Each structure stands twice: as C-alpha cells, then as structure tokens.
C-alpha cells in the first residue's frame, strides 16, 4: 500500500502502524480505533480508503493554511469517517456490483451511524462537522442533511473531495483504481455541483505539485 500510494514501482518494507493510528490510540480513542479495526475486518477497503482520505484532506488543509488544530481534527475525521459501516449488513457493504436503490438507502445510513458513534467522545465538534457532512453536495442534493454551498461546514467540503478522490484512486475487486487524468476530469466536472469549486482547484493544484515532485505517479 505504501508503495502504491507513493506512486508505485517501488519496494517498501513492512513496518509498524502509521503514526496517525498510533496518535488515535494515544489520544484516548482506543475504543473508536477498536471499532475501526472491526470495520476493517468486515471490509478491508475501508481502512485503506480512510488513510487515503486522511492524506488527501490534510493536503488540501495545507493549501488553505489551516491551523494545526484543524489538521488534527481532519486526521481524526479521516480515520473515523466510515466507522458507521460497522452497522451496515455484509451483503450490502461487500457487494461487488452496483447497489440497488434499497441497498443504497441502507448504505447511506453509515454517515449518521458514524456521527452517533463519534458523538460519544468529548471535544470533537470539528471532527463531527467533517464526518457528518462528507456526503453533502455543493448543490444541496447530498445526504443526510441536504445542505448546500457555505451551509456545509468547511471541513465537510474538504472531506467530500478527499473521500471522492480516494474512492476513485484505490483498486477494488471489481475495478482498477483510475488514473489521475480521469480523476481530475471527474473533479472538474463535479465543481459547483458536487464539490466546492474553489476547493477543487486548490486540490488539483496540490496533487499536481506532488506529481511534479514524484514523477512516477501514474498520469
């Protein structure tokens, strides 16, 4: 995974869990980390997805010069945003093909389940903003609250882009991860509809700056 995420065509040695997970545990979030591990046991994609979401969200946060406190909230939110999937039936969560409308309604419940789980941990208002709003859409057609534009908290708008980026770039059993050129097109087409257009531009600029520094990343 480390090799793929850094651009591929490299060899990496196995090592201890990344520091984000260690920080999560050291900050008295051991119970939530346990839930994340349980979700990972149900669906291995969720753990990798959460780590890529975290990295993408932090990349955009750096572009916005956000505070270290907000960076910390995004780290936690990225790792925990899908913990509600613990309550989604396996036949829906692991379905390899397209979900039926009924199954999609069940899958959508993971956002509010995640919110309910995280609400039990004190002092996580920024984290809740990110987790509860990462499936809202800029045009108001998202879920679960149907918020639009600036009514969606900034951290939710950041997480929306990071979540979509991760979903497109990671390999799944039924399809390969998409090349950056395809992902960029999807992000640009979603600007002003699914995503905050200003944030999309900043995110694309940030990814392409990373690509210039790491030329092995697939175009």
N, C-alpha and C positions, 0 to 999 in steps of 0.2 A: 504493500500500500504506500509506504513512504517513497519507494521508487516511482510508482505511477504518479503520485501527487506532485513530485518534484520534476516531472516531465518525462519519465520513463527512460529506458535504455541505460539504467544504472543498476548496480547491485548494492543492496543495503543489508547490514547485519541485523538480526533480531535484537531487540533491546527492551528495556523496561517501559511501562506505560508512559505516554507522553505527559508532560507536566500539567496540562490542563486537567487531566483526570486526577492527578495527584493533588492539585490545588483544590479541586472539588471536594476531595475527601478531607483535606486538612482544614477546610473551612466549615467543618461540621455538617457537611451534606452527604454523609455516608449513607443514610437511608435512601436519598434520591439516587445516589450512584448505584446502590443495590438494585433499584428499580430499572435504571438504565441497563445494567447487566442482564436483568431479566428480559427486557425488551430485546436485547441483542441475542439472547438465547432463542427467542421466538423468530427473530428476523435479523440475520447478520448484516443486511444492508443498512439498518438503522444506525448502527454505531459508526460505520464509515461515513455515512451521509451526515451525521451530526458533527463529525470532526471537520469535514469539508465546509459545511455551513459555518462553523465557528471561524475557520481561517478566512473565508470569504467576507464574513461580516466584519471581522477585525481589519481586513484590508480596506474596506470602504470606510470604516471608522477613522482609520489613519488619514485617508484622503480628506475627511471632514475636520480633522484636527480636534476630535472629541476628547474629553477628559479621560484620565486613567480610570476613574470610577465607572464611566460608561463602557470603556473597554472591558472592565471586569464583568459588568452586567451582561455584555454581549458574549463573553466567554461562557458564562454560566448558562445563558439562554440558548446558545448554540448547542451545547451539550445536552440540554434538558428539553428542548422544544418538542420532541416527539415522545416523551415518556408516557403520554396518554395512550400510546399504541399498545401498552400492556393490557388495555381493556378491549382491544379490537379482536374479534374472533380470528383464529388462524386461517380459516378458509377465505377470509376477506383480505387479511394482511399479507398473506403469502401467495395470493392468486397471481399467476404469471401473466395473464392477459388483461384485457380491459375490463374494468368493473361495470356491473350493471348499474342502472340508476339507484336501485335499492341498496346495493353494496357501497356505492359512492356515498350515500347518505350516512351509512354506518361509519365509513372511513373518516368522514368529516368530523365525527364526534371526538376524534383524538385531540383536537385543539382544546375543547372545553374540558376534557378529561385531564390533559396536561395542566391546564390552568388550575383546576381543582386540587391537583396533587401539589403543585408548587405553592399555592396559597397557604399551605400549612407551614411554610418556612418564613420566619420574620425578615423584614427589611429587604424584600425583593421586588419592590414596586417597578423598577426599571426592567427587571427580568420578566415580570408578568406582562408589561407593555409589549415586549418583543415576542413572547411566546403566544399571547392571546391574539395577536394581530398579524401573524406571519402568513396567513392565508387571506387577508383582506386584499382587495384590489383597488387601484387608484381611482377607477371609475365607479366604485361603490357596489360592484357586482360580486364581491368576495364573501367569505364567511369567517366567523359565525355572526358578526355584528353588522355587516353591510356598510361599514364606514367608507368614506371617500376622501381623497386628497389629504389636506392637512389635519382632518379629523382622525386620521390614522396616526398614532404616535410615531415619531421618527424612528425609534428602534424597531417598530413593526415594519416600516417601509424598508429599512435596511435588511431585516431578516427575510422579507419577501423575495428580494433579489438574490440573497445568498442561498436561500432554500431552492429557488428555481435553478440557479446555476449548478448547485450540487446535484439536483435531480437529473440534469441534462448531461453532466460530465462523467458520472460514475457508471461503470458497467453493471448491467443487470442480467439475470439468467436468460431473459428473452430478447435482449438487445445490447449492443456495444454502446459505451459512452460516446457522445457526439464530439466532433472536432470543434475547436474554438470558433472557427469561422461560422459554423452553423449556430453555435450558442449565441455569438454576437448578433447574428441576424434575428434570432428569436427575442433577445433582449431589446433590440432596437424596435422591433415590431410591437413589443409589449409596452414600450414607453408611452405614458399618458393613458394607457388602458389598464394594464395590469400593474405597472410599476411607476414610481415617481420618476419622471423623465430626467430631472437634474441628477438624481442619484444614479440612474442608469449610465449617463455619460461619464460620471466620475468613476464608476465601477469598471466600465470598459477601458478607460484610460489607465486605471490602476493595473488591471490584468495585462494589458499590452506593455506596460512598463516592466512588469515582471517577466514577460516573454522576451523582451529585449535583453534582459539580464540573464535569462535562461533559455537560450535558443533551441534547446532540444524539445521544448513543449510543442506538441502537435498543433499545426495551424489548421 
